Amino acid sequence: MMSRSIADSRSWAHTLITPLCETVNRMSEDLGSRIRANQEKLSAELKSCYDFIVCGSGSSGSVVARRLAENPDVNVLLVEAGGNDDTPNVMKASLWRTNLASERDWNFQAQPNAHLNGRSIPMNMGKVLGGGSSINAMSWVRGHKTDWDFFASETDDMAWNYESVKRIYRRIEDWSGEPDTEHRGTGGPVFVSPAHLQPIGSAMCESARSMGIPTFENLNGRMMEGEGGCSAGEFRIQDGRRLSIFRSYTFPYMDRPNLTVLTHATVTRLILEGKRTCGIEIAYKSKVRRIGGLEVVLALGAINTPKLLMQSGIGDQSELQRLGIPLVQHLPGVGQNFQDHLTFANCMWECQQPVGESGNVAQAILFWKSDPSLETPDVQIFQRLQVQASADSMTMVPILVRPKSRGHLRLTGANPLDPIEIHANIFGDPGDLKAVTTAIELCRDIADSDVFRPFLKREITPGPLKGSALEQIVRNAVSTIWHQSCTAKMGRDPMSVVDSRLKVYGIDNLRIADASIMPRISTGNAMAPCVIIGERCAEILKADYL
């Protein structure tokens, strides 16, 4: 029988917590009501000119808009082509896959690829408040130390190096795992929690350790400063709910009179006077509107940002002439240097006994090298558990995070509604195919260790294939995890599009803040680096204007 003291304690706790929860819920409802009323008013009374216009509400744009709107004297317009994120498909973390190929997805498709036996693969990208952070798998991966140091070396700007960026990460994080004061922060807007490892998840870390791959206390600390390792996954999930960057940054400020969030508004062109950006043209409510701005920030993602630049006359001169688009600024790097993370999601094992569903997100995550001569990891492997009618299964998903292949984008017409061609060029460099097949073998080595014997019964797919047979399976099944990047890169060479302060070369009052500015793709999922890009852009704008 429950002791009286325990029963009294529980009764006291219930008496205290119940009204507290009710108060929190009422406060949330009140904020939601204020936001709806305020945004309806602001949208109905659109200004002809704003101080700052941010195009795209994804993992970078949401950050820029929030940081600028923190100054009550600044008027900010945040423009989003998609609609509201307030739907269970977005909010409930376990439903994240239902957003792919929905109305919340741009539904881009890459061109047929001879290296993939002629296949054309989907290039999903968020078209909703929150952008990719509202439809992705919510994984929080900061990128490797060498990524940020490379950004700094390419721009000759130490504000982009690892130590500088680590300070930003510590400032914005609200880390709920074991304390790591050197690397992790608490109290910031970005709640991050480690995955709760089931025994089979811990087995992956133990198996990796038995193979000489170190394990770490958390994914985004020491582990991403060296040659790699294994740790529990980290996610932007709380109580089963997605925490998009939009919800963490922008939403709490939408009851303010100086932040207008305009949905279902597609940016069609930049308004330019000579080499100066004066605003944007949007398609909104079946009309074309022109809105002026002191500074325009493009955060439309690595496909739509270069598309808008080219259709506004900023890009390679010969390409623009081909379509009859008047040249404003010759920047041959616009739409070039396309990079993405490749994945082979078909490494699956049948489990000996039932396992708990991991909600299509990772248990353990490993970063390692496909070639021992590499100094830093080029492969990411995450472990996923699935409850199935026939037998529960474990999947290991190898991802190539340092691809050598480079693709490009190409306009099909001068009209903003004309589609864009995505030449992803997956496996254009044969080294990428070798790295993926090596990563599959690494998955097998991990699963075949003694540690996994109590958990796994047999390999289901791809089966006992090697050599050219395995390569054919990979060509027929490899896909992307939708981290399109690098198509308007930051740097100092002739193919660079923006400088270290994210200004578009040759154009005044125009900056880019999204994954397209990466000189090379980051090691791991792109959401966290995009938040840093947004924070850096906001810092720069505040220093220049506020």
N, C-alpha and C positions, 0 to 999 in steps of 0.2 A: 504494500500500500504506500502511496505517496506520503512523505512526511508532511506534517502541518506547515513547517517552515518553508518547504519547497512550494507547497500549494499556495501559501500566502504570498511568496515571492512572485510566483507566476501570475496570481491575481493582481498584485500590485503592478507588475510589468504590463499586463494587459490593460489595466486602468490608465496607465501612463501612455502607452504606445498607440492605442486605438484613437484617442482624440488627436494625437500628434499626426498620425497618418491622414486623418480626416482633414486636418488643417492644411497639410501639404497638398492634398488633392484639391482642396478649395483654392489654394494659392495658384496651383497649376491651371485650374479651370479659369480663374480670373485673368491670369496672364494670357491664356489662349484667347479669351474673349476680347481683351484689350488689343491684342495683336491683330485679330481679324478685323475689328472695327477700324483700327489705325491704317492697316494696309489697304482696305477697301477705299478709305478716304484718300490716301496718298496716290493710289493707282488711278482713281477717278479724276484727280487733280494733278496729273503729270506736269512737271515743270518743263519749260523749253530748254533749260540749261541746268546742269549740276556741277558741283565742284569736281567730283570724281565719278566716273562711270566704270563699273566692274562688269565685264561680260563673262558670265559663267559662274555658277554657284557651287562648283565642286570643291575638292579638298584644298585648293589654293585660293580660288575666288571667294569662298566663304570667309576665309581668314582675313583677306585683304579688306573686304567690306566691313567686317566687324571692327578691325583695328582702326580703320579710318573713322567709322561712325562713333567711336569712343569719344571723339571730340564733338561736343554738341553744336559747335559753330560751323561744322562741315556738313554739307549736303551730299549724300551718297546714293547713287542708283545702282542696284544690283539686278542685272538682266539675266533671265533664265529661259531657255527655249522650251523646257519641259514644264510639267505641272507640279502639283502639291505632292509632298512625300508622306502625307498623313494617311497611310493605308497599311493594313496588317502585313502585306507582302514586303514592305520596307521595314516596318517597325519590329516585326517578329524575326529574330535572328535566324531561326531554323528555316525560314521560308525564302532565304536570299536567292536561291536559284530560280524561283518563280519570276523574278524580275527580268531575267535574261530573255531576249526576244519578245518582251512585252512592250507596251507603249512607253515604258520608262527606260527604253534602250534605243540608241540611235540605229541599231541593227545594221551597222556597216558590214560589208563583205569584202574580203581581200580578193584580188584577181586570181584566176586559176594559176597554179604554180607547177611547173614541170618537175621540180624537186619533190613535190608531194604527189606524184603520179597524176597531175592535172587537177588536183582538188582545189576548191575555193573554200576557205575557212572563215567562220564568223569573226568579226572584230567588234565585240560588244563594248559599249560605252554608255555611261549614265546620261539619261535625258530626263532629269527630275531635280527638284531641289536637293542639293547635296551631291549631285553628279555621281561619280563612281563610288563615293563613300556611302551612298544610299542603296547601291545594288551589289557591292562587292562582298567578299567573304570575311571582311572586318579584321583582317590580320594586320598587326602593327609591327612593322620591321623597319628600323631606322636607316638601313643601308650600312655598308662596310666603311670603316675608317678611310680606306684608300679611295672610296668613291668621292668623299668630300674633299680630301686632299688633292685629288685629281681636278675637281671643279676649281679649287683655289689656284692650282698651277696653270690651268687653261686660261684663267682670267687675270692672273697676277693680282689676286685680291684675297687676302687672308681672312676676310669676313666669311668666306665660304669654306674654310678648312674645318677639319674634324673638331678641333678644340672649340672653335667658335660656335659651330652647329650644336655640339654637345651641350653647351650652356643654354641654347634655346630649347633643346629637348627637355632639359631638366626644369626649365622655367615653366613650360606649358604642360608637362605631364602631371597626372594624378595616379601614380603607380600604386597598385593595391597588393603587390607581392611582397616578398621579403625585402627589407630595406637594403639599399645599395646607394649610399649617399654620394659616392663618386660619380655614378652614372645615371641614377634615376631621381626624379623629382616628385613631389606631392603638392596637392593644392591647386594645380593648374586646371585649365578647362578640358584637358584630354585625359579622360579616365581610361586606364589600361589595366587589364587583369590577365594573369597567367592561366593557362588551361589547367584544369584539375585532372592530373594524369591517372587513368585507370591502370591496373597492374600491367596490362598489355602495352600501355604507353610508356610506363617505366621500363619495360623490357626492351623497347627500342633504344632508349638511352644506354641501358646496360650492355646491349649487344654492340652498339657503336663503340663504347668504351673498351670492350674486349678486342676490338679491331684496331685499337690505337687512336680512335677519334675521341677527343676529350669531351666531357660533359660540363655544363656550366649552370650557375645558379639562376641566370635569366638570359633570355635571348638577346637583349639589346644592351648588354654591358660589355664585359671583357670579351665575350664570344665573338663580337663583330670588330675586334681590333687585331685579330691574328689570323691564323690559317683556317679558322672555322671550328665547328663542334656541334654538339647536340644539346637541346634544352626543351622545356615545355613551350608550346606555342603561346603567343600573346595576342589578345583580341580587344576590340572596342565593343564589348558586350557587357551589359549589366542586367541581372535578373531576367535573362533570356531576351532582352531587347537590344536592338541595334543602337549604337551611338554614332550617328553620322557626324561628320565635321560641321555640316550645316547646323545640325541641332545643338552642337556644343558651342559653336561660335556665334552664328548669325541669329538664330531663332530668339535667344533671350533679349536681343536688342531691337526686335521688330515692333515693339510698342513705342519706339521713339520717333519723334517727328522728322528726324534728319536722315532716316534710312528707309528708302523705298525698295521693296523687293517685287519685281515685275515678272510674273510667270507667263508662259505661252507667248513669249516675245523672242523672235529669232533675229539675231543681228545679221544683216545682209551685206552691209558695206561700212567702211570707215568714211567719215566726212573729212576730206583733206583740202586745205588751202595751201597750194604749193607743197612744201615739205612739213607742214604743221597739221597735226590732228586736231580737229575742232569738235568732234563728236561722232555719233554713230547713226546709221540708218537701220530701223527695225521694221519687221513685219509683225503687226500687232492688231488683233481684232479685225482681220481682213483689210487692213490699211497699211500703208507705208508711212512711218513717222520718222522725223529727223530730230535728234536730241543733242544739244551741245554739251560739251564738258571741258573743264580745264585740263584734265588728264584722263586718258582712257587706258584701262588695264585689260588685256586679253587673257582670259583664263578659260578658254573654250576647249582645251585639250589638244593633244598632239595631232589630231586630224582636222578639227574645225578651225583651230587658230591659224595654221598655214593656209588653209583654204580661204579664210577671210582676208588674210594678207594679200594673197595672189589676186583675188577678185577685186581688191581695192588698188591694184597696180603696184604692189610691193612683192618682188620676187625676181626670178630669172628672166632677163629681158627677152630671150628667144622664145621662152614658153608663153609669156604674155602676148608677144606679137603673134604667135600662132593662133591665138584666140581673139585677137583684135582688142585686147585690153590695154588702154593707154598706160605707159610706164610712168610710175612716180619715183620709184627707187629700185635700182638694180641690186638685188641681194640673191645670188645664185643658191645660197644654202636653204632658202625657204622650201620646205617640203622634202628636203634631202635628209640623209642620215637616220632614216626610220629604223627604230629598234623596238623589240618586244621580247618578253620572256616566253620561251617555248615549254610545253609540258606534254608528257605522255602519261595519261591518267589510267592506264590499263594494267598496272602491276597489282594483282589481287590474289589474296590467299583466303581459303576457307578456314574458319576458326573451329577449334575443338569444342567450344562451349559458347553459350550466348554471351554477348558483350553489350555494353550500354551504347546506345546511339550517340555519336559525337556531333550530331547536327551538321554534317557536311563541312565542319571545320576541323582544324588539325588537333591532334593530341601532341605528339612530339614533333619537333622540326629540326632538321639537320642541314647544316651548310658545310660542304666539303669540296674536294678538288677531284676533277676527272683525270687529272694528270699530276703525278707527284712533283713534277718540276715547277708547278705553279706556286706562287707565294700566298695567294689568297683564294678563297672558294669561288668556283664558277658554277656549282650545282647546289640546288636547294631540294630537299626531300621532305614532304610532310606526310604524316600518317593520319589516316582517317578510318573510322569504324562505322560499319553500316549494319543495321538490323534488317534481315531479309526473310522472306517467307520460307525459303528452302534451308538456308544456313547463313548464319552471320558471317561477315567477312571483314578483313582488314585490307585496306588499300594503302600502298605507298606511292606517292605521286612525285616523280622526279621532274625538276624544272631546271632548265638552262638559264642561269641568271647573268651570264657574261657572254652573250652571243657575239660571234664575229661577223655574221651576215648583216648587211645593211640594205634597206629598201628605200623606196621613195613614194611620194604622192604626186598625182597629176590631175589637173583640172580637165573636165570633159567639155566645159563651155563657160562662157562669160557670165551667164545668168546665175545668181546666187542659188537658185533651186536646182541647177545642174549637179548631178552626183560627182563625187570625187573618186578617182581610181586609187586604190591602195595596193601598191606593188610591194608586198611585205618581204619577198625574197627569202623566205625561210629556207634554210639549208643551202643558200647561195654559196656559203663557205662550207666546204666538206668537213671542216673541223667540228662544226656544230653537230652534225649527225653522229660523228664518233663520240663526242662528249655525251650525247643523250644515251646512246647504247651503253656506254661505260657506266652511266648513272643507273641504268636498269640493272646492270650486273651488280652494282653496289647495293641496290635494294634487295636483290636475291641473296647476296652474302650476309646482309643484316638479318633477313628472315630465316636463313638456313642455320643460324647459330644455335647452339645448345640452349641459349636463354629462351628462345621462342618455342621450343619443343612442347611445353605444356599448353601453349596457346593455339598453335597452328596445325592444321591437318595436311593441307596440300596447296600447291600453287595452282590457281585457276587460270590466270592469264598473265603474261602472254604464252606461257608454256615453255617447254625446253627448246627454245630457238636460240641460235647463235649466228654470227657472221652475216651473210647477205640475207638470210631468211629473216633474221631479227630486224635488219635494216629496212626490209620491205614492210614489215608490220609497222615500224615506226613511221615510215613515209605515209602509210595509209591511215595513221591514227593520231599523229602528233597534232597538237592544237596550240592555243595561246591562253595565257591567263589574263589577257586584256590590260597589259601595262604599256600601251603604246607611248613612245617617248622620242625625244631628241630631234624633232623635225624643224626646230627653230633655235638651234643650239647657241649657248652662251660661250663666248670665247673671243679670240683676237685674230684668228686667221680669216682668209677671204670667204670661207664658207660659214662663218659665224653670222648670226642674225641679231643677237643682243649682246650688249656689253655686261660687265659685272654688276651694273646697277639696273639691269634688265631693260634698258632703253633700246629700242629698235634702231639699228644703225641708219643714220641719214634722215630719220623722221623725228620731229619734235613732239613731245606730249603723248608718246605712245610707249607702253611697256607691256611685257609679256610675263605672266606668272602662272605657269603650269608645267607639266612634265615635258613639254616640247623644248624647254630651255636647257634640259640636261645635256651636257657634252657627250656623255655616254649613259646608258641605262644603269640605274642603281642596283646593287646586289640585294635582291629581295623585293617584296611587295612595295608598290609605289605610293600608297596613301601617305605614309609618314613623311617621306621626302617632299611630297607635294605640300604638306602643311608647312614645312620649313621654307619652301620657296615662297609661300604666301606670307609667312612671318617676315622673311627678308625683304620682300617687296614693300610691305607695310612700313617697316623700319626706314627704308630708303625714301619712301614718299613723305613720311613724317619729317625726316631730316631736311628734305628739299622744300617742303611747303608749310609745315605746321610748327 
